[in-house]
Protein backbone atom coordinates (compact mmCIF):
# COMPACT_ATOMS: atom_id res chain seq x y z
CA UNK A 1 0.00 0.00 0.00
CA UNK A 2 1.40 3.38 -1.05
CA UNK A 3 0.84 6.39 1.21
CA UNK A 4 0.76 9.94 -0.13
CA UNK A 5 0.84 13.01 2.10
CA UNK A 6 -1.27 15.88 0.76
CA UNK A 7 -0.83 19.53 1.66
CA UNK A 8 -4.58 20.03 1.85
CA UNK A 9 -4.43 23.77 2.52
CA UNK A 10 -1.99 24.76 -0.24
CA UNK A 11 -2.80 26.44 -3.55
CA UNK A 12 -5.09 29.24 -4.63
CA UNK A 13 -8.24 27.34 -3.58
CA UNK A 14 -7.09 24.84 -0.95
CA UNK A 15 -9.65 22.39 0.44
CA UNK A 16 -12.18 22.98 -2.33
CA UNK A 17 -9.68 21.45 -4.75
CA UNK A 18 -7.51 19.09 -2.70
CA UNK A 19 -10.37 17.21 -1.01
CA UNK A 20 -12.49 16.32 -4.08
CA UNK A 21 -9.31 15.54 -6.02
CA UNK A 22 -8.10 13.18 -3.30
CA UNK A 23 -11.48 11.43 -3.13
CA UNK A 24 -11.52 10.92 -6.92
CA UNK A 25 -7.91 9.70 -6.79
CA UNK A 26 -8.73 7.09 -4.14
CA UNK A 27 -11.66 5.87 -6.20
CA UNK A 28 -9.31 5.26 -9.12
CA UNK A 29 -6.33 3.77 -7.24
CA UNK A 30 -7.17 0.99 -4.81
CA UNK A 31 -3.64 0.34 -3.50
CA UNK A 32 -3.08 3.77 -1.97
CA UNK A 33 -3.98 5.71 1.14
CA UNK A 34 -3.80 9.42 1.75
CA UNK A 35 -2.72 11.55 4.69
CA UNK A 36 -4.56 14.88 4.49
CA UNK A 37 -2.53 17.57 6.26
CA UNK A 38 -4.16 20.79 7.43
CA UNK A 39 -6.67 22.26 9.85
CA UNK A 40 -8.39 19.23 11.40
CA UNK A 41 -11.78 20.85 11.88
CA UNK A 42 -11.98 22.18 8.34
CA UNK A 43 -10.71 18.91 6.91
CA UNK A 44 -13.31 16.82 8.73
CA UNK A 45 -16.10 19.05 7.41
CA UNK A 46 -14.79 19.01 3.84
CA UNK A 47 -14.21 15.25 3.82
CA UNK A 48 -17.69 14.58 5.25
CA UNK A 49 -19.26 16.76 2.55
CA UNK A 50 -17.33 14.86 -0.12
CA UNK A 51 -18.36 11.43 1.24
CA UNK A 52 -14.70 10.54 1.48
CA UNK A 53 -13.63 6.91 2.09
CA UNK A 54 -12.22 7.45 5.58
CA UNK A 55 -10.92 3.89 5.78
CA UNK A 56 -8.09 5.03 3.49
CA UNK A 57 -7.76 8.62 4.67
CA UNK A 58 -6.08 9.90 7.81
CA UNK A 59 -5.90 13.49 9.02
CA UNK A 60 -2.71 15.13 10.25
CA UNK A 61 -3.39 18.43 12.00
CA UNK A 62 -1.28 21.46 11.07
CA UNK A 63 -1.81 24.90 12.60
CA UNK A 64 -0.23 27.04 9.86
CA UNK A 65 -0.55 27.67 6.13
CA UNK A 66 2.14 29.03 3.80
CA UNK A 67 0.74 31.95 1.80
CA UNK A 68 1.13 31.84 -1.96
CA UNK A 69 3.13 35.09 -1.97
CA UNK A 70 5.13 34.39 1.19
CA UNK A 71 8.90 34.72 1.13
CA UNK A 72 10.43 31.21 1.12
CA UNK A 73 12.90 32.12 3.87
CA UNK A 74 10.08 33.39 6.08
CA UNK A 75 8.07 30.21 5.48
CA UNK A 76 11.09 28.07 6.32
CA UNK A 77 11.84 29.92 9.55
CA UNK A 78 8.39 30.78 10.85
CA UNK A 79 6.00 28.14 9.44
CA UNK A 80 7.40 24.96 10.97
CA UNK A 81 3.88 23.63 11.59
CA UNK A 82 2.53 24.52 8.16
CA UNK A 83 0.51 21.97 6.20
CA UNK A 84 3.29 22.06 3.59
CA UNK A 85 6.10 21.24 6.00
CA UNK A 86 4.17 18.64 7.97
CA UNK A 87 3.35 16.84 4.69
CA UNK A 88 7.03 16.78 3.74
CA UNK A 89 7.92 15.57 7.23
CA UNK A 90 5.75 12.50 6.59
CA UNK A 91 8.08 11.59 3.73
CA UNK A 92 11.21 12.18 5.80
CA UNK A 93 9.90 10.00 8.62
CA UNK A 94 8.99 7.19 6.22
CA UNK A 95 5.26 7.51 6.93
CA UNK A 96 4.53 8.45 3.30
CA UNK A 97 6.24 7.61 0.03
CA UNK A 98 5.47 10.99 -1.55
CA UNK A 99 4.13 14.46 -0.75
CA UNK A 100 1.98 16.63 -3.02
CA UNK A 101 1.37 20.37 -2.68
CA UNK A 102 -0.14 23.14 -4.79
CA UNK A 103 1.42 25.74 -2.52
CA UNK A 104 4.09 28.40 -2.96
CA UNK A 105 6.75 26.89 -5.27
CA UNK A 106 9.72 28.68 -3.72
CA UNK A 107 8.66 27.80 -0.20
CA UNK A 108 7.98 24.20 -1.18
CA UNK A 109 11.41 23.81 -2.75
CA UNK A 110 13.20 25.51 0.14
CA UNK A 111 11.34 23.43 2.72
CA UNK A 112 11.73 20.16 0.84
CA UNK A 113 15.46 20.72 0.37
CA UNK A 114 15.93 21.66 4.04
CA UNK A 115 13.92 18.72 5.39
CA UNK A 116 14.85 15.96 2.94
CA UNK A 117 18.33 17.08 1.79
CA UNK A 118 19.79 16.21 -1.61
CA UNK A 119 21.04 12.77 -2.59
CA UNK A 120 24.78 12.15 -2.78
CA UNK A 121 26.31 13.57 -5.95
CA UNK A 122 23.58 16.13 -6.60
CA UNK A 123 24.33 19.75 -5.77
CA UNK A 124 20.87 21.19 -6.43
CA UNK A 125 17.41 19.72 -6.94
CA UNK A 126 15.69 20.36 -10.27
CA UNK A 127 12.04 20.71 -11.20
CA UNK A 128 11.09 18.13 -13.83
CA UNK A 129 7.88 17.72 -15.78
CA UNK A 130 6.59 15.33 -18.43
CA UNK A 131 5.29 17.04 -21.58
CA UNK A 132 3.31 15.48 -24.46
CA UNK A 133 5.10 14.66 -27.70
CA UNK A 134 3.71 14.50 -31.23
CA UNK A 135 4.50 10.80 -31.49
CA UNK A 136 2.21 10.06 -28.55
CA UNK A 137 5.05 9.69 -26.06
CA UNK A 138 6.26 11.91 -23.25
CA UNK A 139 9.29 14.15 -22.89
CA UNK A 140 10.83 14.91 -19.51
CA UNK A 141 12.06 18.48 -19.28
CA UNK A 142 14.19 19.91 -16.46
CA UNK A 143 15.03 22.29 -14.80
CA UNK A 144 11.82 24.32 -14.95
CA UNK A 145 12.60 27.02 -12.43
CA UNK A 146 14.45 25.81 -9.35
CA UNK A 147 17.89 27.06 -10.42
CA UNK A 148 18.23 30.29 -12.37
CA UNK A 149 22.00 29.94 -12.74
CA UNK A 150 23.59 26.55 -13.33
CA UNK A 151 27.09 25.26 -13.88
CA UNK A 152 27.90 22.79 -16.62
CA UNK A 153 28.37 20.07 -13.99
CA UNK A 154 24.89 20.73 -12.62
CA UNK A 155 23.38 20.44 -16.10
CA UNK A 156 25.04 17.04 -16.42
CA UNK A 157 23.54 16.05 -13.07
CA UNK A 158 20.10 17.10 -14.34
CA UNK A 159 20.62 14.98 -17.46
CA UNK A 160 21.49 11.93 -15.37
CA UNK A 161 18.46 12.38 -13.11
CA UNK A 162 16.13 12.93 -16.05
CA UNK A 163 17.43 9.85 -17.83
CA UNK A 164 17.02 7.70 -14.71
CA UNK A 165 13.51 9.05 -14.12
CA UNK A 166 12.40 8.11 -17.62
CA UNK A 167 13.88 4.63 -17.28
CA UNK A 168 12.18 4.13 -13.91
CA UNK A 169 8.67 5.07 -15.09
CA UNK A 170 9.11 3.54 -18.56
CA UNK A 171 11.06 0.29 -18.06
CA UNK A 172 11.09 -0.44 -21.81
CA UNK A 173 12.99 2.82 -22.36
CA UNK A 174 16.50 1.55 -21.62
CA UNK A 175 18.45 4.34 -23.33
CA UNK A 176 16.46 7.60 -23.23
CA UNK A 177 17.71 10.18 -25.71
CA UNK A 178 18.99 13.32 -23.99
CA UNK A 179 19.07 16.76 -25.58
CA UNK A 180 20.52 20.04 -24.32
CA UNK A 181 18.20 23.00 -24.92
CA UNK A 182 20.07 25.65 -26.88
CA UNK A 183 19.67 28.30 -29.57
CA UNK A 184 21.04 26.01 -32.26
CA UNK A 185 21.96 22.40 -32.87
CA UNK A 186 25.66 23.07 -33.47
CA UNK A 187 28.05 22.43 -30.57
CA UNK A 188 29.53 25.92 -30.94
CA UNK A 189 26.20 27.62 -30.13
CA UNK A 190 25.10 29.02 -26.78
CA UNK A 191 26.79 30.27 -23.65
CA UNK A 192 30.10 28.96 -22.39
CA UNK A 193 28.22 26.95 -19.75
CA UNK A 194 26.22 25.20 -22.47
CA UNK A 195 29.31 24.57 -24.57
CA UNK A 196 31.07 23.05 -21.57
CA UNK A 197 27.99 20.99 -20.68
CA UNK A 198 27.87 19.70 -24.26
CA UNK A 199 31.44 18.42 -23.98
CA UNK A 200 30.84 16.86 -20.58
CA UNK A 201 27.67 15.12 -21.72
CA UNK A 202 29.52 13.58 -24.64
CA UNK A 203 31.86 11.93 -22.13
CA UNK A 204 29.04 10.28 -20.17
CA UNK A 205 27.41 6.90 -20.96
CA UNK A 206 24.12 8.76 -21.49
CA UNK A 207 22.45 8.60 -24.89
CA UNK A 208 23.24 12.25 -25.55
CA UNK A 209 22.19 13.33 -29.05
CA UNK A 210 23.39 16.94 -28.83
CA UNK A 211 21.65 20.30 -28.75
CA UNK A 212 17.93 20.72 -29.35
CA UNK A 213 15.98 23.91 -29.99
CA UNK A 214 12.70 25.24 -28.66
CA UNK A 215 10.67 23.83 -31.54
CA UNK A 216 12.00 20.35 -30.70
CA UNK A 217 10.34 20.24 -27.26
CA UNK A 218 7.21 18.49 -28.56
CA UNK A 219 8.80 16.73 -31.54
CA UNK A 220 9.32 13.44 -29.70
CA UNK A 221 12.89 13.09 -30.91
CA UNK A 222 14.28 13.04 -27.36
CA UNK A 223 12.96 11.71 -24.07
CA UNK A 224 14.89 14.17 -21.86
CA UNK A 225 15.50 17.88 -22.43
CA UNK A 226 17.95 19.66 -20.13
CA UNK A 227 18.04 23.39 -19.42
CA UNK A 228 18.84 25.75 -16.59
CA UNK A 229 15.89 26.93 -14.52
CA UNK A 230 15.70 30.36 -16.15
CA UNK A 231 15.46 29.08 -19.71
CA UNK A 232 13.29 26.12 -18.75
CA UNK A 233 10.76 28.24 -16.89
CA UNK A 234 10.55 30.84 -19.66
CA UNK A 235 10.02 28.06 -22.21
CA UNK A 236 7.29 26.43 -20.11
CA UNK A 237 5.42 29.68 -19.45
CA UNK A 238 5.68 30.62 -23.14
CA UNK A 239 4.18 27.27 -24.09
CA UNK A 240 1.32 27.72 -21.62
CA UNK A 241 0.68 31.24 -22.92
CA UNK A 242 0.66 30.08 -26.54
CA UNK A 243 -1.86 27.32 -25.77
CA UNK A 244 -4.15 29.79 -23.98
CA UNK A 245 -3.90 32.25 -26.86
CA UNK A 246 -4.73 29.60 -29.46
CA UNK A 247 -7.70 28.40 -27.44
CA UNK A 248 -9.02 31.95 -27.15
CA UNK A 249 -8.50 32.70 -30.86
CA UNK A 250 -10.34 29.51 -31.87
CA UNK A 251 -13.21 30.38 -29.55
CA UNK A 252 -13.47 33.92 -30.90
CA UNK A 253 -13.40 32.80 -34.52
CA UNK A 254 -16.14 30.22 -34.03
CA UNK A 255 -18.30 32.84 -32.32
CA UNK A 256 -17.66 35.49 -34.95
CA UNK A 257 -20.89 34.96 -36.92
CA UNK A 258 -23.90 32.69 -37.29
CA UNK A 259 -22.09 30.80 -40.04
CA UNK A 260 -18.96 30.27 -37.94
CA UNK A 261 -21.11 29.09 -35.01
CA UNK A 262 -22.71 26.50 -37.26
CA UNK A 263 -19.29 25.41 -38.45
CA UNK A 264 -18.21 25.20 -34.81
CA UNK A 265 -21.03 22.76 -34.05
CA UNK A 266 -19.86 20.52 -36.88
CA UNK A 267 -16.25 20.71 -35.69
CA UNK A 268 -17.12 20.30 -32.00
CA UNK A 269 -16.21 16.57 -31.73
CA UNK A 270 -12.80 17.14 -33.30
CA UNK A 271 -12.18 20.24 -31.21
CA UNK A 272 -13.09 18.25 -28.13
CA UNK A 273 -10.43 15.67 -28.91
CA UNK A 274 -7.86 18.39 -29.57
CA UNK A 275 -8.70 20.04 -26.24
CA UNK A 276 -8.34 16.72 -24.46
CA UNK A 277 -4.92 16.03 -25.98
CA UNK A 278 -3.44 19.40 -25.02
CA UNK A 279 -5.35 19.97 -21.77
CA UNK A 280 -2.60 21.22 -19.39
CA UNK A 281 -4.39 19.64 -16.43
CA UNK A 282 -3.46 16.19 -17.78
CA UNK A 283 0.21 17.06 -17.36
CA UNK A 284 -0.07 18.81 -14.01
CA UNK A 285 2.46 17.77 -11.43
CA UNK A 286 6.16 18.65 -11.50
CA UNK A 287 8.68 16.48 -9.67
CA UNK A 288 11.45 17.85 -7.45
CA UNK A 289 14.34 15.63 -8.53
CA UNK A 290 17.51 15.23 -6.50
CA UNK A 291 15.91 15.08 -3.05
CA UNK A 292 15.94 12.13 -0.68
CA UNK A 293 12.22 11.79 -1.05
CA UNK A 294 9.46 12.33 -3.60
CA UNK A 295 7.81 15.75 -3.68
CA UNK A 296 5.37 16.73 -6.45
CA UNK A 297 4.33 20.32 -7.10
CA UNK A 298 0.86 20.96 -8.49
CA UNK A 299 -0.03 24.20 -10.27
CA UNK A 300 -1.40 26.55 -7.63
CA UNK A 301 -4.40 27.59 -9.70
CA UNK A 302 -5.47 24.18 -10.96
CA UNK A 303 -8.87 22.62 -10.30
CA UNK A 304 -9.72 19.22 -8.81
CA UNK A 305 -9.08 17.48 -12.15
CA UNK A 306 -5.60 18.95 -12.37
CA UNK A 307 -4.74 18.18 -8.75
CA UNK A 308 -5.93 14.61 -9.30
CA UNK A 309 -3.31 14.28 -12.05
CA UNK A 310 -0.64 15.62 -9.67
CA UNK A 311 -1.62 12.88 -7.21
CA UNK A 312 -1.41 10.35 -10.04
CA UNK A 313 2.08 11.61 -10.85
CA UNK A 314 3.19 11.14 -7.23
CA UNK A 315 1.64 7.68 -7.17
CA UNK A 316 3.47 6.55 -10.32
CA UNK A 317 6.79 7.97 -9.07
CA UNK A 318 6.42 6.12 -5.77
CA UNK A 319 5.27 2.93 -7.50
CA UNK A 320 8.31 3.03 -9.78
CA UNK A 321 10.64 3.70 -6.82
CA UNK A 322 12.33 6.50 -8.71
CA UNK A 323 14.41 7.52 -5.71
CA UNK A 324 16.35 4.25 -5.77
CA UNK A 325 16.79 4.44 -9.55
CA UNK A 326 18.11 8.00 -9.40
CA UNK A 327 20.49 7.26 -6.53
CA UNK A 328 21.92 4.26 -8.39
CA UNK A 329 22.17 6.21 -11.63
CA UNK A 330 23.97 9.13 -10.04
CA UNK A 331 26.41 6.82 -8.25
CA UNK A 332 27.12 4.97 -11.50
CA UNK A 333 27.53 8.01 -13.75
CA UNK A 334 29.24 10.61 -11.61
CA UNK A 335 32.94 10.42 -10.80
CA UNK A 336 33.82 10.46 -7.09
CA UNK A 337 35.27 13.97 -7.30
CA UNK A 338 31.94 15.31 -8.58
CA UNK A 339 29.97 14.05 -5.59
CA UNK A 340 29.18 16.40 -2.74
Secondary structure by P-SEA (a helix, b strand, c coil): cbbbbbcccccccccccaaaaaaaaaaacccbbbbbbccaaaaaaaaaaaccccccbbbbbbcccccccccaaaaaccccccaaaaaaaaaaaccccbbbbcccaaaaaaaaaaaccccccccbbbbbbbbbccccbbbbbccccccccccaaaaaaaaaaaaaaaaaacccccbbbbbbbccccccccccaaaaaaaaaaaaccccccccccccccccccccbbbbcaaaaaaaaaaaaaaaaaaaaaaaaaaaccaaaaaaaaaaaaaaaaaaaaaccccccbbbbccccbbbbbccccccaaaaaaaaaaaaaaaaaaaaaaaaaaaaacccccccc
